[in-house]
Amino acid sequence: MDKLIKITEFHIKISKENVLNSMSCFPGSPVYERVSREFDRLLPAAECIFEPAAYARFENARVYCLITAGRAVSDYSKRLFDSGEALDGLIVNAIADDFVFSADGVLAERIKTECAELGKGIAKRLEASADIPPEAQKDIAEKTGAEGVSLMDGMMFEPVKTLGYILELTDDSEIFNAQHDCSKCKNRNCPRRSAPYKSEFEVVSDYAYSSEATTAGDVICIDIGTTTLAFELIRNGKAVASHSEINTQRRFGLDVLSRIEASNRGRSMELQQIIRYHLINGISKLMKEAKSEKPERVVIAANTTMVYLLMGYPCGELGVYPFNASHTETVNTVFDKVVPNSKITAETVILGGLSAFVGGDITSGMYMCDFDLSNKINLFIDLGTNGEMAIGNRDRIIVTSAAAGPAFEGGRISCGIGSVDGAVCGADIRSGMLKTINDKPSAGICGTGIIELVFELLDNHLIDETGLLIPEYFSGGYPLTEKIRFTQGDIREVQMAKSAVRAGIETLMLRYGANVGDIDTLYLAGGFGYGLKIEKACGIGLIPPELAGRVKILGNSALGGAVKYATDNSGGERIEKMKSIASEIHLGNDEKFNELYMENMNFQTIGGGL
């Protein structure tokens, strides 16, 4: 059997939703409207220069497949980057990606028809790195005879927007496994992912708070996060037991917007039951470990979406503009009303938040840092998929949220993983040193390693200020190990995340009427910030360099604030005061933010003159 299929005519409609989602840009994101407008402007020009082709060579028991969008669209994207139009370059990149993925589906349908005529099926799909060595892509190019497609030194296709793989035929015509297998893919936050990412997480439960205050009876403090939950049992003011676990709501989506959508589609009861189960499970383990008969109090800090899902509030208002949140009050109740039939009658407090995207986890963190007592201006940043931020003191507080995307957590990075054993968390290119968590064999790159690596690439002139890798590494990425590479696409992901956070910081200071010299302390919260080297974060422009010596690492400040609340009789009054003096700005409506976002896209401190 030897047959070649070639397709050059495609009737594909580029999905705006897919393109923007792939850029971590969702409705409600601060730059959504700006990116949406740029997409509309760029799409016609990009579609006009596609030079598409798809090939499938049936040979013996295999089908060699290749799809390309052509060289012109890659050249167009590069010209945009070279001229300083980084956002436009990213959008054109994403448009080309969506075309290639869609064309893959068109080719699959044609192969399916051919297989039916041959009485064959597809046993499995083999892709470079995951199933076959990169060198196999040379065979794919040669077997298909794809015009205008070649391989670079790193065995990557040129043009860049080219996809190749091999299908294995089977005599069972009922099987057709020609699709990309998400379960083997390392890109755990891919918007097209349809299977769970098989990995572990390290749940950061340490926090920079200690107190001599005592508690009456055992108090259980809980941080309900989108990804993880952390529990501590406090006795006489001290932590005597702790526990953490993964939030299995993840199967409904990795971010709060996905959970909101699932709730609005009729899955709210299921989402609520999952959180209830986690609470009972975690509390039971703490009580057993600490030999506690019953807790006297439960204190919960959580983001607004997690509170809505736990309490069964309708999530409709959270998922549509203007993203209002009617339920941001502090809830005082008993645990058996939060989790019916739990038989736990402890007084329960769910700390109140400020808005749909700035929840009780952030007010808990600000309370831990004494925002309401300080007469100096401070900054608070919880770095994660949503970069929640606050600026202020005892007189006035402004909060906001900048959607950074998952790059700082290893998401959408080709070899990115969470903070687990073996994750590369530090790098020094000159010495060739790689530091991994617990000194285990390298398995991928976590958030702190990503920041360090970008800084090292800049410092060693392997990328320029636009983020462009030197020609030696452009095609195959910069190699950390034989199996781990940091690609041009990975750098673009970091650029978008870095730009959103830095522009958010600068906009917040601007709207408060402060500059970097006015900031007394920058409090950095969250698991990503826990192991971050501040000088390298400043070096790539994530944090204003002038603040390098004024940063305090907090760890899990949501849990720390809950513990502080448990040992502070005035905690409720203080949190309510913070809420009364706080206001929120929406970055998506802020023209200055959009301007700073564009200016900070490159790796240079352009917007630092505030």
N, C-alpha and C positions, 0 to 999 in steps of 0.2 A: 504494500500500500504506500503510494507516494503521491500526494496531492497538495497543491498550494492554493489557499484562499487569500484573496486580497480585496480589501474594502477601502475605497477612497472617498465615497460619498456618505456623509452622516447627516442626520436630521436631529441634532441634539440641541435642546434648550438648556443653556447654562442656568443652574439653580443659584439664585442670589442667596437663598438661605444657607445652602451648603458652603458657598464661598465665604460668607461672613462668619459662619460658625467655625470654619477651619482656621479663621484668624482670631478665634476667641472673642468674636464680636457678636453679642446677642442683643435683642431688644432690651433696653434698660442699661446697656453698657454706655459709659460716658461718651464714647466716640462713635456710637452706632449711627447716628444721623449723618455725621461727616463721612464715614466710610461708605454708608449706603449711597450717598450722593456721588462719591467718587467712583463707586462701582458702576452706577448708571452711566456716568460719563465715559468710562474706559471700556465698557463691554463691547460696544460696536466696533471700536478700533481693534480690539484684541481678536474678535471673531473674524474680522476681515483678513487677518494675517495667519490664521491657522492653516497649516499645510498637512492635514491629517491623513493618516494611513494606518491600517491594521492588517496584520498578516497572521496566517495559521498554516503551518506546514505539517501535514500528516505524514509521518515516516515511521514505519515499523509499528511499534506499540506506543508511540509518543506523538504529541502535537506540540510543536514549537511556536510560541505566540509572541507577537510584538505589536505594540501600539505606540504611535508617536503623534504629538501635536505639531511637530515640525520645528525647524530652527528659528524661524522669524519671530515667534512669540517669545522665545527665550532671549533673543537679541533685544527685543523691545523692552523686556523687563530689565535687562542689564543696562540699557541706555537710560532708563528712568532712574535707576540707582546711581549711575555715574553722574547724572545731572543734579543729584541731591533730592530727587523726588522719591524718597524711600517708601512712603506709604503707597504711592501709585505702583511702585515696583512690586510690593508685596501683594497688592490686589491682582495685578496681572498674573503673577505667579499662581495665586490661588484659583483664578479663572482657568488657567491652563491645566491645573491639577484636576479641577472638576470635569473638564472636557475629557481628559485621559481616562478618569474613572468611569465616566458615562460611555465612552467608546469601548472600554473593556466589556461593558454589559452588552453592547451591540455585537461585538465579536463573539461573545459567549452564546448568544442566540443563534448566530450563524453556525457555530461549531455544533450546537445541539441538533440543528437540522441535519447537518452532515452525519453526525453520529447515528441518528435515527435511520438514515438511508443505509448506513453500514452495519446496523445491528450492534452498535458498540455503545459503551457508556464511558464516563470519565471517573476513574478511581480516585485520583487526587491531583492537587495542583502543587507544583514545586517552585519555590521562589528563592532567589539568591539570598544567601546568608542564613535564612531559616532552614532551608531544605537542601540546597545545592550551593557549591562554592561560587563566589563572584565570577570566577573564570568561565563558568557555564554560560554567562551572558554572551560571551564571544560565539559560542555554538549557536545560540538563539539568533544572533544577528546574521551569521553565515547561513544557517538553515533557511531562514525566511527570505534572505536576499533583500532586506529592507533598504530602499533607496535613501541615500542621504544620512544613514545612521551608521555611526562608528563607535568604537570604544576608546576611552581615554586610559591613561596609565593605571588608574585605580580600578579598572574593569567596570567603569560606570558608562552608561550610554551617553552619547552625544548625538543629537540635542538632549538637553537635560530632561525635558518633558517627554520622556520615553519610558515605557514599561514593558518588561519582558518576563516570561515565565514558561514553564513546561507542564503539559498535562499528560498524565499517564492513562492510556486507554484500558478498558476492561471489556470482557465479553458480556457482562451484565448490563443490558441496555436500560435498566431501571435506575441505574446510578448516574448522577451527573454532579460531581463535586468539582466544578470548574471555578467556583468562587474563591476569592481571597479568604483564607482561614484566619479570622481575627484572634482565635485563641492562641496562635503562635506569634502574633505580632507584638513587638515590644513597645509600640506606640500606644500606651495604655489609655490615653485620653483622646484618641482619634475620634472626631465627631461621627465617623462612619462605623465605629466599633459596634459589633453585634454580639460579642462574647466577652465574658468577664476576664479581666487581667489576672493571671495567676501569679500572685506575689504576696509578700508580707509587708507590713508597715511597722514602723517604730512610732509608737504613740508618745508624744512628749507630754509628760505630766509634771515635770519639774517646774518650779516657778520661783521668782526672786522675792519671796515674802516670808517673813518669820515674825512671830509675835509671842509675847509672854502672857497674853490674855488666856483665860481658861474658858471652858464651855461647861454648861450644866448638862450632863449626860452625853451620850454619843451623838455626833452630828455627821451626816453623810453629805459630802459636797460632790457635785457632778457637773462636768462640762460635756454638753451634748453638741458634738461637732458634725458637720456634713459627712466627714470621712470616718471619724473616730469618736469614741466616748472615753472619758477618763473619770475615775471615781477615787475618792479618798474618805476614810473614816477618821474623824477627829475626836480625840478623847483628851480632856483636860488641856485643850489648846494645841495638842500635838497630833501629827498624823501617825496612826498606828497600823493602818492597812491601806493598800492601794490596789487598783485593778484598772485595766484598760481593755477595750475590744473594738473591733471594726464595726462601723455602722452598716448593717446589711441592707439598708435602704439603697445602697449603691447599685443594686440591680435595676433600679428605676432611673438611674442616671448619676453622673459623678458630681453634678453641681446643683445648686438650689433651684435654678430655673427648670431643670429637668424634673425635679421632685414636685415642684409647683404644677407643672404641666400634667404629670401623672395623677396628682390629686384632683385636678380639675377634670380629668377624664374618667373619674369614678373610682380611683384607687385609694382614696383618702383613708378609708377604714383599714385597709391593709397596711398602709404606711404608718398609721397610728399604732396598730398592733405590734409592728416591728419595734418601735421605740419603747412601747410599754414592756415588751419582752426583755429588751436590753436593760431597762431600769431594774426590773425584778431580778434578772440574772446577775447584774453587777452588784446590787445591794446584797443579795443572798451570799455572794462570794465574800464580800467585805465582812459581813456579820459572822460568817463561819471562821474566817481567818482571825478576826479580832475577838472571837468568842463573845460576841455581843448578843444580848437577848432581843433588844429592839432599839432602833434609833429614836432619839427624842425630836430631832429636826432633820429635814432634808433641804439643802440649798442647791438650786439648779441655775446654771448659766448656759445660755444657748443663743444661737442666732435666731432671727425672727422667724424664718421658715421652719426651723425645727420646733419652735414653740407652737406655731400654728398647727403643724402636723401632730404634735403630741396632744394638744388640747382639742383637736378636731374642729378648729376654726375653718371656715371656707377660705380657700386660697385664691379665689378669683381675682381679688384686688391686687394681690402681690405680683401677678404675672402680666398685667397690662398697664400701659402708661396711664396715669402718672405714678404707678407703683405705690399706692397708699398702703398703710398698715393701720387698721383700726385698733388692733390689740397690741399695744406696746406697754401697757401698764404692768406694774409688778403684781404678780398673783400671789395672794396669801390664802392658803387652803390646807387641807390635810391630804396626805399621800393617797389614801384609799379613794379619794375623789379623782385624783389624776390617773391612777391605775386601779379601777374598780376590782373588788374581790382580792386585792393584794393582802388584806388583813394587816396592813401597816398604817397605823393611825397617827404617825408622826406629823407635827406641824411642818408644812412644806411651803417654801418660798421659791417662786420662779422670777428671777431678776428681770426687771423691765428694760426694754430697749428704747430706741429713739425713732426708728423708721424701718421701712421694709428691708434695707440693706445694712443698717447699723443697729444691731440687736443687743440683747442683754449680755452677750459675751464681751462686747466692746465696753458697755458701761461698767461691767465687772472689772475689766482691765484698767479703765481710767480710775475707778475707785481704788484699786490696789495701788496705783501710782499717786494717790492723793491729789488728783487734779482739782478737786473741790476745796482744797486747803492751801494750795500754792499761790503766792502772789507773783510768781514768775511765769513767763510764757513757756509752755512745754508742747512738744509734739508727741503723739502716740500713733504708731503704725503697726497693724497686724498684717504681716505679709503672707499672702496666700493667693488662691484663685481670685478672690475679691480682696483688694487691698483697702481695708477699712482704715480710716485716718481721723485724727482729731487734733485740734490745736486750741490752746487756751489756758485758763487759770481759774481761780475762784470767782472771778467776776463774769467771765464770758467764755463760751466754748463753741467752736464750729466743727461739725463732723461732715464726712463725705465718704464715698466708696468709689474706688477706681478699679475697674475690672481688668486685672493683670493677666488673666488666663493661667493655665496650669504649669507653665514652663518652670517656675521656681520650685515646683514639687516633682520635677522630672517628667511632667506630662508634655506630650507632643514633641518630645525630644527623641531622636531616632534610637538612641541607646539609653534613654532616661529611665530611672527607676526611683522608688521611694527611698527613704533613709533606712535601709536594711543592711545587714552584714554583707560586706563586699562592695557596697556602693562607693564609687570614687567621690570623695568629699574634699579633696585637696590636690593641687597640682603645681609643679614647678618645672617649666619646660627646659630651662637651662641645665638643671641637674638631672632631668629625666625622672624626677621623683613623682610618684602617685601615692596619695594617702587614701586608704579605704577604711570604712567603718569596721572597727574591731580587727583591723589588719587581715581581713579575710581576702581570698582571691577576688580580683576585680570582676564585678558582674554587670556593671552599668554605671551611669553617672547620676547622682542625686543633685538637688538644688544648689547646695553650697559648692559642690564640685563644678557645676555649670558656671557659676559666677566666677570662681577662681580660674577656670579654664579660659573663659572669655577675656578676663584681665590679662592672663599670660599670653594669649594670642595677640592682644593689642600691644603689650609691653615688648614683645619680641618681633613686632612688625610683621606678623603672619596674617593679620587682617588690618585693613585701614579704617579710618573713622566712619566709613559708610558700612562697615561690616563685611566687606568683600575679602574672601580668602585669596591668598596668593595663588597663581596658576598651578603650582605644584600640588596643592591640596583642594583646588576648587571642585574637581570632579568626584573624588573619592572621600573627601573630608579629611580632617586632621586625625591621624591614628594615635590613640592613647595606648592601645594594646593591639594584638593581632585581630581581635574580634570587636573592639570598641572604637568607634570613630565619632568625631564631632563634625557634623556636616554644615554646608552652607545654609540649608534649611533650618537647622538647629539655631544658628546664629540669628536668623531672621526672627525666630520665635522669641529669643531673648531680647532682641531689639524692641519688639512690641510691648513685652511685659515691662521692661526697664523704662520705656518711654511713658507708659501709663502711670507708673508709680511716681516717677520724678515729676511729671507734669502735674500730678495730683498734689504732691508736696508743695510745689511752687504756687499753684493756684490757691491752695488753702492759706498759705502765708500771705499771699496778695490780698485775698478777701478779708483776712483778719487785720491787715494793716501792719504786718510785721515783716522783718527780713531775717536772714540767717543769723545776724548778729544779736537779734533779740531772743533767740531760742536758748533757754537754759539747759534743757535736757531733751534728747530724742529717745523715747522709750520704744524699743523694738520688740514686738511680741510675736508669738507663733513658732511652730516647729522649724520653719525655714530660717528664721532669724537666730535660732538657738546656737547654731554652729557657724554662723556667717563671720568671715573675716572682713571687718568694717573697712579697712583700707582698700581692699580689692573691690568691695561694693561701691566705694567712692570713686575708685579708679576707672570704673566703666560708666560712671554717671548715674548710678541707681540712687545714691544718696548725695546731697550736696557736700563736697569735700570739706567745707568750713565746719561741718557738724561732726567730723570724724572723732574728735576728742570729747564729744558730749553725748555719746551714745550709751545707753544702758540696756543690756539684753535682759528680757523678762522671762522667756520661756512661755509656759502655758498660763498667761495672765488671766484668762477666763476662770480657770480652776483656782488660781491664786486669789482672785477677787472673791470667789465663793467661800473659800476658807477664811478670808479676812472678815467677810460678812458674818460668818458663823461665830467669830470671836469678838465682834464689835457691836455693842448694844445700840450704837447710833448709826449702823450701816444703812438701815432703811431710810432714815431721814437724810443721810448724806447722798444717797443715790437719787432720791427725789429732787434734792437741790441741784445736782448736776443736770438732771433732765430739764429742770425749769430754766436753767441759764444756757442751755444748748440749742443751737439751730443747725439746720442741715443745708448744704448747698448741693445742687445736682450738676455734676460735671458735664453731663450730656448737653445741658442748656447753656454752658458757659463758653463763650467764644474764646476767652483767654486760654482756657484749658485746651481747646482744640488747637490753638496756635502753638502753645507750649508742647503739646503732644507731637506735633510735626517737627518742631525745632529739636526736641530731645531724641528723635528717632535714631540719629547717628550717635556714635560713641564719642561724644565730646560735650563739654559742659557749656552749652550755648545759652541755656535759660537760667544760668546761675547768678544773674546780676540783681536778684531781688534784695 
